Amino acid sequence: MRSKHGLTRSYLRCREPHASAPSSFLPCLFLLACLGMTGCAGISGAGKPGPSSAPTINSFTANLTTITSGTNVTLSWSTAGASTISISPGNFTSTSASGSRSVSPTSTTTYTLTAKNSLGSSTFKLTITVNPAGSKPTINSFTASPTGINSGSSSTLNWSTSGATTISITPGTFTSSSATGSTSVSPTSTTTYTLTATNSSGSNTSTVTVTVNVSASKPTINSFTASPTSINSGSSSTLNWSTSGATTISITPGTFTSGSATGSTSVSPTATTTYTLTATNASGSSSSTAKVTVSSGSSSGPLSIITTTCPAGTQGSSYAGCTISATGGTPPYTFSVSTDTNFPPLPEGMSLDPSTGAITSSLIGGQGTYGPELVVTDSASATATQQISFSISGNNAFLSNIFPANSIFHHRVDAASTSLPVDNSPAAAIYSGYLSATVRPFFGNDGPFPNGIPAIQVPANQPDVTVSTTVYQSYFSSGPIPSYAPPEGTANSTGDRHVLVYLEPGATTKPALYEMWQGIYEGGSWTDSSNAFWPDVTSNALTPQGNGTSDAAGLPVAPLLANADEVIGTGTSSAPNGTIQHPIRFTLNHMLNYWVWPATETAGVGSCSSGGSAIPTMSLISQSSPPTSCTMTGPAGEIYRLKAGVATPSCVSSSPQAAILITAFRNYGIILADNGMSGGLIGTPDARWNDTDLACITSLTLADFEPVNVSSLMVSNDSGATAH
């Protein structure tokens, strides 16, 4: 996912590890706080400081980040280990570890919080954007839902404003300081409500009318159902009702009555019975029926799914098939996949026959290990569940063919064979607070969701479908994105949902790469939040500088992923013989707010200067003519190689997959591509990954890597081609 233009033309996006797995979503909560630009957690690195460490800034936030001149803003801070804190501009100091202070900037101001103790200091910056006085607030919307009600019912008024310090709604005395919100009203006659949005420069108004139907009418029965609809003799069913305008309800046969508009009651008929609900008020009554079927036979035991395993499969191939079987309960059965978002759906491209329980696929799109929950429902509406694992091997050999052999994405960077020097730019090194972080794989098979970013290859004649981009930049409005293309974390993910599609070359067409961020299949078409497109991956063309992609660094995602096909080669999962010939994308908690070639954009923090003059943030900086100073380090696109003097971990003797990855760290390095957990190494999901084997790379920390100066290879900022 990529950073976009907010207060400072960027924000920090929550990225890997993929957000679909609850255990790996926690680091993203920190990043999401940055979306509103009201301050972010400190960047002093992982772990709490010990008694002998410099102070840590936990947070520095503002209750408002965009104001009209003259408005008060409350700055709040939380630190650990500080003896004093100060806020500038101004001369405010305090010895409190946490607290707040009110400021009234008259122009856009960046406030710096400095926390100090005897061992050092930490700083964090927060910008308050000030709009000039004289700008009245804007009312974006003011609506009622519903706009028509019956007397005694309610409607919800919803508003959205910009630049307002207070809002009020009349008639009535409702006021609020929230720019957006809602409130419930219950008028007894048709009423026009007026929203007034006010700031120091004046006010604007908007109106909405709620129509009230006061004419007398019979009650309405919204629903009357039985659950289950079929029972065995001696069992019970629950009758549920929902009505509007009723003063009493009654159910026959029987003598049940109630004054509740909605409710339920249990019945135990000994024979099939049709129940009648009668809803009554002063204007008359309405009725509805629900039938409970009673079987005199007994069930054959508790309902359960007896299938516990299904065959493995391979992406891009047909599936051998699997049939879910059940026993007990009251046949016939209906089969389904649970919609509980704690479980993934079936692997993309697979389908379940609800009447037979057969799972089939003519072409599997997904890859990795999936653990969906299967559900069986019998004719008495009883249910049973069973989680079943589907192991799908990837089919990603095509990734190694993306971009030419002379691309920076395929160039070795080890000092022994290239003589490329260490990048000594003040911007280049990994931030010191992150150096203790271990390198860890954000791919593998820790389930129940597939772990990693998937990619799929489609034929040259794959039909194009409509793609609608809802938030940021769009390079294509249609593309060869099949329904079975796997999103990162599956469709049940609330995270990045990258969708990567490689289009094979045709007789008259070039191979192309389509990448989407937050892709959602809409039953024929797709939507995404941003996308990127490389129309000819036999060329070295990069995306335009500053335009961004679906990746925070403006890099392509697909060719920089570690994938099992290149590691396994012609060998096996337990005896791989492959090689990785590209840098592997990785993440840091925060990148620097600049990029170096071959990146084309960033989403970061901090600033750099050259000769005392500030370099505009969100811009390209040079490795050959670097800045003279920076407040943060680690620019997007920087390549880091494993230092020659770092010993190979002893665990590689029993970890052949990790051994190949570590060799790639030395020869091709890792490339900083996004914000996420520090040291997060990104690859494809694949059932062939061995998690125990991969754990060997956690023996390395980011301190074992050094930045590489690749400026001598660069031909052009806009090309990935290397000079030699």
C-alpha positions in Angstrom: 0.0 0.0 0.0 1.3 3.4 -0.5 1.5 6.7 1.3 -0.7 9.6 0.1 -1.1 13.3 0.2 -2.5 14.5 3.6 -1.2 17.4 5.7 2.4 16.9 4.5 1.5 15.0 1.3 2.0 11.7 3.1 0.8 9.4 5.8 2.2 6.2 7.3 0.3 3.1 6.1 -0.2 0.0 8.1 1.6 -2.7 6.2 3.1 -6.1 6.7 2.7 -8.4 8.5 -0.6 -8.9 6.6 -3.5 -7.6 8.6 -5.7 -10.6 8.1 -3.9 -12.6 10.8 -5.0 -11.2 14.2 -1.7 -12.0 15.8 0.2 -9.9 13.3 -2.2 -7.0 13.1 -1.0 -5.4 16.4 2.0 -3.5 15.0 -0.4 -1.9 12.5 -2.4 -0.3 15.3 0.5 2.0 15.9 0.7 3.0 12.3 -3.1 3.7 12.0 -2.7 6.4 14.7 -0.7 8.3 12.1 -3.5 8.4 9.5 -5.0 11.4 11.2 -1.6 13.0 11.5 -2.3 13.8 15.1 1.0 12.5 16.2 2.6 9.1 16.1 4.3 6.9 18.6 8.0 7.6 19.1 10.5 6.1 16.8 13.2 5.2 19.3 13.0 1.5 18.4 11.8 -1.8 19.8 11.8 -2.6 23.5 11.4 -0.5 26.6 14.5 1.5 27.7 16.5 0.1 30.6 17.7 2.2 33.6 20.7 3.3 31.6 19.0 4.4 28.4 18.0 7.7 26.8 14.3 8.7 27.2 11.6 7.4 24.9 8.7 9.4 23.5 5.7 7.2 23.5 3.4 9.8 21.9 3.1 13.4 21.0 -0.4 14.3 19.7 -2.8 17.2 19.1 -6.6 17.2 19.5 -6.8 19.3 16.3 -4.3 19.3 13.4 -6.1 21.7 11.1 -7.5 24.9 12.6 -8.6 28.4 11.8 -6.3 31.1 13.1 -7.1 32.0 16.7 -8.3 28.5 17.7 -6.8 26.8 20.7 -5.1 23.4 20.3 -4.1 21.0 23.1 -0.7 19.3 22.7 -0.4 16.1 24.7 2.7 14.0 25.4 3.7 10.7 27.0 7.3 9.8 27.7 9.4 7.2 29.5 12.7 7.8 31.3 12.7 11.6 30.8 13.8 14.0 33.5 12.6 17.1 31.6 10.5 17.8 28.5 10.4 20.9 26.4 8.2 22.1 23.6 9.3 24.6 20.9 8.6 27.1 19.5 8.1 28.7 22.9 9.9 28.2 26.1 7.6 25.6 27.7 9.3 23.0 29.9 8.0 20.4 32.3 9.3 17.5 34.5 6.1 15.5 34.0 6.4 12.3 32.0 3.0 12.9 30.5 0.8 16.0 30.2 -0.7 18.5 27.9 -0.4 22.2 27.0 -2.6 24.6 25.1 -1.3 26.6 22.1 -2.8 29.1 19.7 -0.7 29.2 16.5 -1.5 32.0 14.1 0.2 30.2 11.1 1.1 26.7 10.2 3.6 25.6 12.9 5.7 22.5 13.5 6.1 21.8 17.3 9.1 19.8 18.5 8.9 17.8 21.7 12.3 17.1 23.3 12.6 14.6 26.1 16.0 14.6 28.0 17.8 12.8 30.8 21.4 12.5 31.8 22.1 9.9 29.0 20.7 11.8 26.1 17.5 13.1 24.4 14.8 12.1 22.0 12.7 14.4 19.8 9.4 14.2 17.8 7.7 16.8 15.6 4.1 17.6 15.1 2.6 20.0 12.5 -0.5 22.1 13.1 -1.9 23.5 9.9 -3.5 26.9 10.3 -6.1 28.2 7.9 -6.3 32.0 7.7 -9.1 33.8 9.6 -12.0 34.8 7.4 -12.8 31.3 6.1 -16.3 30.2 7.2 -16.8 26.5 7.9 -18.1 24.2 5.1 -21.0 21.9 5.5 -20.2 18.8 3.4 -23.5 17.0 4.1 -26.6 17.1 6.4 -29.0 14.2 6.0 -31.8 12.4 7.7 -32.3 8.6 7.7 -35.0 7.9 7.2 -36.6 11.1 5.8 -40.1 9.8 6.5 -41.3 8.2 9.8 -44.5 7.3 11.6 -45.5 9.3 14.6 -43.6 8.0 17.6 -40.7 6.7 15.6 -37.2 8.3 15.2 -34.9 9.4 12.5 -31.1 9.9 12.6 -29.6 13.2 11.6 -26.1 12.9 10.1 -23.6 15.7 9.4 -20.2 16.2 8.0 -18.4 19.6 8.2 -15.0 21.2 7.6 -13.5 24.0 9.6 -16.3 24.2 12.2 -15.5 24.7 15.9 -19.1 24.1 17.0 -22.3 22.8 15.3 -25.9 23.2 16.5 -29.2 21.8 15.3 -32.6 23.5 15.7 -35.4 23.2 16.7 -34.0 21.9 19.9 -30.8 22.7 21.9 -28.4 20.1 20.4 -24.8 21.3 20.1 -21.5 19.5 19.4 -17.9 20.2 18.7 -17.5 17.2 16.4 -16.9 17.9 12.7 -18.9 14.8 11.8 -21.5 12.9 13.8 -25.1 12.0 14.2 -28.0 12.4 16.6 -31.5 10.9 16.9 -34.7 12.9 16.7 -38.4 11.9 17.2 -40.6 14.7 15.9 -44.3 14.4 16.3 -45.0 16.4 13.1 -43.2 17.1 9.9 -40.1 19.2 10.9 -37.4 21.0 9.1 -34.1 20.8 11.0 -31.4 23.5 10.5 -27.7 22.7 11.1 -25.5 25.7 11.9 -21.7 25.2 11.6 -19.7 28.0 13.2 -16.1 29.2 13.6 -14.5 32.5 14.5 -15.1 33.7 10.9 -18.8 33.1 10.9 -21.3 30.3 10.1 -23.1 28.4 7.4 -26.4 26.6 7.6 -28.1 23.6 5.9 -31.5 22.1 6.3 -33.2 18.7 6.1 -36.9 17.8 6.5 -38.2 14.8 8.4 -41.8 14.0 7.3 -44.0 12.5 10.0 -47.0 10.4 9.1 -49.6 11.0 11.8 -52.6 9.2 10.2 -53.9 6.2 12.0 -53.1 2.8 10.5 -53.1 -0.8 11.3 -49.9 -2.3 12.8 -47.3 -3.8 10.5 -45.8 -7.3 10.9 -42.2 -7.0 9.8 -41.4 -10.7 10.3 -42.8 -13.8 12.0 -40.6 -16.9 11.8 -39.9 -20.3 13.4 -36.4 -21.6 14.2 -36.0 -24.4 13.5 -38.8 -24.9 11.1 -38.6 -28.7 11.5 -38.2 -30.6 14.8 -38.5 -34.1 16.2 -41.4 -34.9 18.4 -40.6 -33.7 22.0 -38.3 -31.0 20.8 -39.0 -27.3 20.7 -38.9 -24.4 18.2 -38.6 -20.6 18.8 -41.2 -18.3 17.3 -39.7 -14.8 16.6 -41.7 -11.7 15.7 -41.0 -8.1 14.8 -43.9 -5.6 14.4 -44.5 -1.8 14.1 -47.4 0.1 15.6 -48.9 -2.8 17.5 -50.2 -2.4 21.1 -50.6 -6.1 21.7 -49.7 -9.3 19.9 -51.2 -12.8 20.3 -50.1 -16.2 18.9 -52.6 -19.1 18.3 -53.1 -22.0 18.7 -52.5 -21.3 22.4 -53.2 -18.3 24.6 -49.9 -16.5 24.3 -50.1 -12.6 24.4 -47.5 -9.8 24.7 -47.3 -6.1 24.6 -43.8 -6.2 23.1 -43.4 -5.0 19.5 -40.6 -7.6 19.0 -39.8 -10.8 20.9 -39.8 -14.6 20.9 -41.5 -17.5 22.6 -40.8 -21.3 22.6 -43.3 -23.9 21.4 -43.2 -27.7 21.5 -46.0 -29.0 19.2 -46.5 -32.7 19.1 -47.7 -32.5 15.5 -47.0 -30.2 12.5 -48.6 -26.9 13.4 -49.2 -23.6 11.7 -49.0 -20.7 14.2 -50.8 -17.3 13.6 -49.4 -14.1 14.9 -52.0 -11.3 15.3 -50.8 -7.7 15.9 -53.4 -5.2 17.1 -53.8 -1.5 17.8 -56.8 0.9 17.9 -57.1 1.0 14.1 -57.3 -2.7 13.6 -55.1 -5.8 13.3 -52.8 -7.7 11.0 -51.8 -11.3 11.0 -49.0 -13.6 9.7 -48.3 -17.4 9.9 -45.3 -19.6 10.6 -45.2 -23.4 10.2 -43.4 -25.9 12.5 -43.0 -29.4 10.9 -42.9 -32.2 13.5 -41.2 -35.6 12.7 -42.2 -38.6 14.7 -38.9 -40.4 14.0 -35.7 -39.9 16.0 -32.4 -38.6 14.6 -29.4 -40.8 14.0 -27.3 -39.1 16.6 -25.7 -35.6 16.9 -25.0 -33.8 13.6 -21.3 -33.7 12.7 -18.9 -33.4 9.8 -16.9 -36.5 9.5 -14.4 -35.2 6.8 -11.3 -33.8 8.4 -8.8 -33.5 5.6 -8.8 -32.6 1.9 -6.1 -33.2 -0.8 -3.4 -30.6 -1.5 -3.4 -28.6 -4.7 -1.2 -26.4 -6.9 -1.9 -22.9 -8.1 -2.9 -22.7 -11.8 -4.0 -26.3 -11.9 -7.3 -28.1 -11.5 -8.2 -29.6 -8.1 -8.4 -33.3 -7.5 -11.6 -32.7 -5.6 -12.8 -33.2 -2.0 -16.3 -34.1 -0.7 -17.5 -33.0 2.7 -19.5 -35.7 4.4 -21.8 -35.4 7.5 -23.6 -37.8 9.8 -26.4 -37.6 12.4 -29.1 -35.0 12.7 -32.0 -35.1 10.3 -31.0 -35.4 6.6 -31.0 -34.0 4.0 -27.9 -31.8 4.6 -26.9 -28.4 3.2 -23.2 -27.5 3.1 -21.6 -24.0 3.2 -18.4 -22.2 4.1 -18.5 -20.1 7.4 -18.7 -16.4 6.9 -16.9 -15.8 10.2 -14.1 -13.5 9.4 -11.8 -15.3 11.8 -11.5 -17.9 9.1 -10.5 -17.6 5.4 -12.8 -18.6 2.5 -11.9 -21.6 0.3 -8.7 -21.1 -1.8 -9.6 -18.7 -4.6 -10.9 -20.6 -7.6 -12.5 -23.4 -5.5 -16.3 -23.8 -5.1 -18.5 -25.9 -2.8 -21.7 -27.6 -4.0 -24.2 -26.9 -1.1 -26.3 -30.0 -1.8 -23.5 -32.6 -2.3 -20.6 -31.1 -0.3 -18.3 -31.5 -3.3 -15.4 -29.0 -3.5 -14.0 -28.6 -7.0 -11.9 -26.2 -9.1 -11.0 -26.2 -12.8 -8.2 -23.7 -11.9 -6.9 -22.9 -8.4 -6.0 -19.2 -8.1 -4.9 -19.2 -4.4 -1.6 -20.2 -2.9 -0.5 -21.0 0.7 -2.3 -22.8 3.6 -6.0 -22.0 4.1 -8.0 -23.2 7.1 -11.7 -22.4 6.3 -14.5 -23.5 8.6 -17.0 -25.8 6.8 -20.7 -25.8 8.0 -23.4 -28.5 7.6 -27.0 -27.7 8.3 -29.7 -30.4 8.5 -33.4 -30.2 7.7 -34.2 -29.4 11.3 -31.8 -26.3 11.1 -29.3 -27.9 13.4 -25.7 -27.0 12.4 -22.2 -28.5 12.9 -18.8 -27.2 11.9 -15.3 -28.5 11.0 -12.2 -26.6 10.2 -10.3 -28.2 7.3 -6.8 -27.3 6.0 -6.1 -26.9 2.3 -2.4 -26.8 1.3 -1.8 -25.1 -2.0 1.6 -24.9 -3.6 2.4 -21.7 -5.4 3.3 -21.5 -9.1 5.5 -18.4 -9.1 8.6 -19.2 -11.3 7.5 -16.4 -13.6 8.4 -13.8 -11.0 12.1 -14.2 -11.8 11.5 -13.1 -15.4 10.1 -9.7 -14.5 12.4 -6.9 -15.7 15.6 -7.4 -17.8 18.8 -9.1 -16.5 20.6 -5.7 -16.4 17.9 -4.2 -14.1 19.0 -3.0 -10.6 16.4 -5.5 -9.4 18.7 -8.3 -10.6 22.1 -6.8 -9.9 24.4 -8.3 -7.3 25.6 -5.8 -4.6 28.1 -7.9 -2.6 31.4 -6.0 -2.2 33.5 -9.0 -3.3 32.1 -9.3 -6.8 30.9 -5.7 -7.5 33.2 -3.5 -5.3 30.1 -1.4 -4.6 31.0 0.7 -1.5 29.1 1.2 1.7 26.7 4.2 1.4 28.0 6.6 4.0 25.3 9.2 3.4 23.8 10.6 6.7 20.5 9.3 5.3 21.5 5.8 4.5 22.0 3.7 7.6 19.1 1.9 9.3 17.9 4.0 12.2 19.8 3.0 15.3 16.7 2.3 17.3 15.8 -0.5 14.8 19.2 -2.2 14.6 18.4 -4.8 17.3 15.3 -6.0 15.4 15.6 -9.5 14.1 15.0 -10.4 10.4 11.8 -12.4 10.3 9.8 -13.9 7.5 6.3 -12.6 6.9 5.5 -15.6 4.8 5.0 -19.3 5.6 2.2 -21.4 6.9 1.2 -20.3 10.4 -2.6 -20.3 9.4 -5.4 -20.3 9.3 -4.9 -17.5 6.6 -2.3 -17.8 3.9 0.7 -15.9 5.0 2.4 -13.5 2.5 1.6 -11.6 -0.7 0.4 -13.9 -3.5 0.9 -13.4 -7.2 -0.7 -15.1 -10.2 0.1 -15.5 -13.9 -2.6 -15.2 -16.5 -2.5 -15.9 -20.3 -2.1 -13.2 -22.9 -5.8 -13.6 -23.9 -7.1 -13.2 -20.4 -10.2 -10.9 -20.7 -10.1 -7.4 -19.3 -12.6 -6.5 -16.6 -13.5 -3.1 -15.1 -11.3 -1.9 -12.3 -12.6 1.1 -10.3 -10.1 3.0 -8.1 -11.7 4.6 -5.0 -9.0 6.5 -3.2 -5.6 7.2 -4.8 -3.8 7.0 -8.1 -5.0 4.7 -10.9 -2.8 3.6 -13.8 -5.5 1.4 -15.3 -9.3 1.3 -15.3 -9.5 -2.2 -16.7 -7.2 -5.1 -16.6 -6.9 -8.9 -17.0 -7.8 -9.6 -13.3 -9.6 -12.9 -13.1 -12.2 -13.7 -10.4 -9.8 -16.3 -9.0 -6.9 -13.8 -8.5 -5.9 -14.2 -4.8 -5.9 -11.0 -2.6 -3.3 -10.8 0.1 -4.9 -12.3 3.3 -7.9 -13.5 1.2 -11.2 -11.6 0.7 -11.8 -11.8 4.5 -8.8 -9.6 5.2 -9.3 -6.0 6.3 -5.6 -5.2 5.6 -3.6 -4.5 2.4 -5.2 -7.1 0.1 -2.5 -6.7 -2.6 -3.5 -8.3 -5.9 -0.5 -9.0 -8.2 -1.2 -10.2 -11.8 1.4 -11.0 -14.4 0.1 -11.1 -18.0 2.0 -13.5 -20.2 3.4 -12.1 -23.5 1.3 -12.7 -26.7 2.0 -12.8 -30.4 1.7 -9.0 -30.6 1.8 -7.9 -26.9 4.4 -7.5 -24.2 4.4 -9.1 -20.8 2.9 -6.8 -18.3 2.5 -6.4 -14.5 -0.7 -5.2 -12.8 -0.7 -4.5 -9.1 -3.6 -3.4 -6.9 -3.7 -2.3 -3.2 -6.9 -3.2 -1.3 -8.4 -5.1 -4.2 -11.9 -6.3 -3.8 -13.7 -8.6 -6.3 -17.2 -7.3 -6.9 -18.8 -10.2 -8.8 -17.5 -9.4 -12.3 -15.4 -6.3 -11.8 -12.9 -5.2 -9.2 -12.4 -2.1 -7.0 -9.1 -1.0 -5.4 -7.8 1.9 -3.4 -4.8 2.4 -5.7 -3.0 0.5 -8.5 0.1 0.5 -10.6 1.0 -0.8 -14.1 4.2 -1.8 -15.9 3.0 -2.3 -19.5 6.3 -3.9 -20.7 8.4 -5.7 -18.1 11.0 -6.5 -20.7 12.0 -2.8 -20.4 13.7 -1.0 -17.5 11.1 1.8 -17.2 10.3 2.8 -13.6 7.1 4.5 -12.6 7.3 8.3 -12.7 9.1 10.1 -9.9 6.7 11.0 -7.1 3.7 9.4 -8.7 3.7 6.3 -6.5 2.5 2.8 -6.9 0.6 0.3 -4.7 3.8 0.2 -2.6 5.0 2.9 -0.3 8.4 3.2 -2.0 6.9 3.3 -5.5 8.6 0.0 -6.3 7.0 -3.0 -8.0 6.0 -5.6 -5.3 5.9 -8.8 -7.3 9.6 -9.2 -8.4 11.0 -8.3 -5.0 9.1 -11.1 -3.1 10.9 -14.2 -1.8 9.1 -17.1 -3.4 9.3 -20.8 -2.9 9.8 -21.7 -6.6 13.1 -19.8 -6.8 14.2 -21.2 -3.5 13.3 -24.9 -4.3 14.5 -24.7 -7.9 14.6 -28.3 -9.3 14.8 -29.7 -5.8 12.2 -30.4 -3.2 10.9 -28.5 -0.2 13.3 -30.4 2.2 16.2 -30.4 -0.3 16.0 -27.1 -2.2 18.7 -26.2 -4.8 17.5 -22.9 -6.1 18.8 -19.3 -5.9 17.4 -15.8 -5.3 18.7 -13.3 -7.8 17.1 -10.0 -6.6 16.9 -7.9 -3.4 14.0 -9.0 -1.1 11.6 -6.3 0.0 11.5 -5.6 3.8 10.0 -3.1 6.2 10.9 -0.8 9.0 8.7 0.8 11.6 9.4 4.2 10.0 11.2 5.0 6.8 12.9 8.3 6.2 10.7 10.8 4.4 12.9 10.7 1.2 13.7 8.1 -1.4 16.8 7.0 -3.4 17.0 5.3 -6.7 15.4 2.9 -7.7 12.4 3.9 -5.5 10.1 6.7 -6.8 8.2 7.7 -3.7 8.2 7.4 0.1 6.0 7.5 3.2 8.2 8.4 6.1 9.3 10.7 8.9 12.2 13.1 9.5 14.0 15.6 7.3 17.4 16.2 5.8 19.4 19.3 4.9 22.3 20.1 2.6 24.7 22.9 3.6 22.3 24.2 6.2 19.4 24.4 3.7 16.4 22.1 4.2 15.7 19.6 1.4 12.0 19.4 0.7 10.6 16.2 2.1 8.9 13.6 -0.1 11.6 14.0 -2.7 14.5 12.1 -4.3 17.9 12.4 -2.6 21.3 11.4 -4.2 23.8 8.8 -2.9 26.6 10.5 -4.9 25.8 13.9 -3.6 24.1 13.1 -0.3 22.6 15.4 2.3 24.9 16.8 5.0 22.6 15.9 7.9 19.3 14.1 8.6 17.0 13.8 11.7 16.0 10.2 10.7 17.6 7.5 8.5 16.6 4.8 6.1 15.2 6.2 2.8 12.8 4.2 0.7 14.6 2.1 -2.0 17.9 1.8 0.0 19.5 -1.6 -0.6 21.2 -3.2 2.4 23.5 -6.2 2.2 24.6 -8.7 4.8 28.1 -7.6 6.0 30.9 -9.8 4.7 32.2 -10.2 8.3 28.9 -11.5 9.7 29.2 -15.3 10.2 26.6 -17.6 8.7 24.3 -18.8 11.5 25.0 -22.4 12.4 21.3 -23.3 12.0 21.7 -23.2 8.2 23.1 -26.8 8.3 19.6 -28.0 9.1 17.7 -25.2 7.5 18.3 -25.4 3.7 15.5 -22.9 2.8 17.0 -20.3 5.2 20.5 -20.9 3.8 19.4 -19.9 0.3 17.7 -16.7 1.7 20.9 -15.8 3.7 23.0 -16.3 0.6 20.7 -13.8 -1.2 21.2 -11.4 1.7 24.9 -11.3 1.0 24.7 -11.3 -2.8 21.6 -9.2 -3.6 20.6 -7.7 -0.3 17.3 -6.5 1.0 15.5 -3.4 -0.2 13.5 -1.0 2.0 10.0 -0.9 0.5 7.5 0.0 3.2 6.5 0.9 6.8 5.7 -2.1 9.0 7.4 -4.2 11.6 11.1 -3.6 11.6 13.0 -6.4 10.0 9.9 -7.8 8.3 10.9 -9.8 5.2 8.2 -10.2 2.6 7.5 -13.3 0.4 4.7 -15.2 -1.2 2.4 -17.7 0.7 3.2 -21.3 -0.3 2.4 -24.6 1.3 6.0 -25.7 0.6 7.6 -23.2 3.0 8.9 -24.9 6.1 8.3 -22.5 9.1 10.9 -24.3 11.3 13.5 -24.0 8.6 12.7 -20.3 7.9 13.0 -19.5 11.6 16.8 -19.7 11.1 17.0 -16.2 9.6 15.8 -14.7 12.9 19.4 -15.4 14.0 20.3 -12.2 12.1 19.5 -8.7 13.2 19.3 -5.5 11.2 22.7 -4.5 12.7 24.2 -7.2 10.5 23.4 -5.3 7.4 25.1 -2.2 5.7 23.7 0.2 3.1 25.1 -0.1 -0.4 26.0 2.9 -2.6 24.6 2.0 -6.0 24.9 5.4 -7.6 27.6 4.3 -9.9 25.1 1.8 -11.5 22.4 4.4 -12.2 21.8 5.5 -15.8 18.7 7.5 -15.1 16.3 8.2 -12.2 13.5 7.0 -14.4 15.1 3.7 -15.5 16.1 0.6 -13.6 18.9 -0.2 -16.0 22.4 -0.4 -14.6 25.5 1.1 -16.2 27.7 -2.0 -15.8 
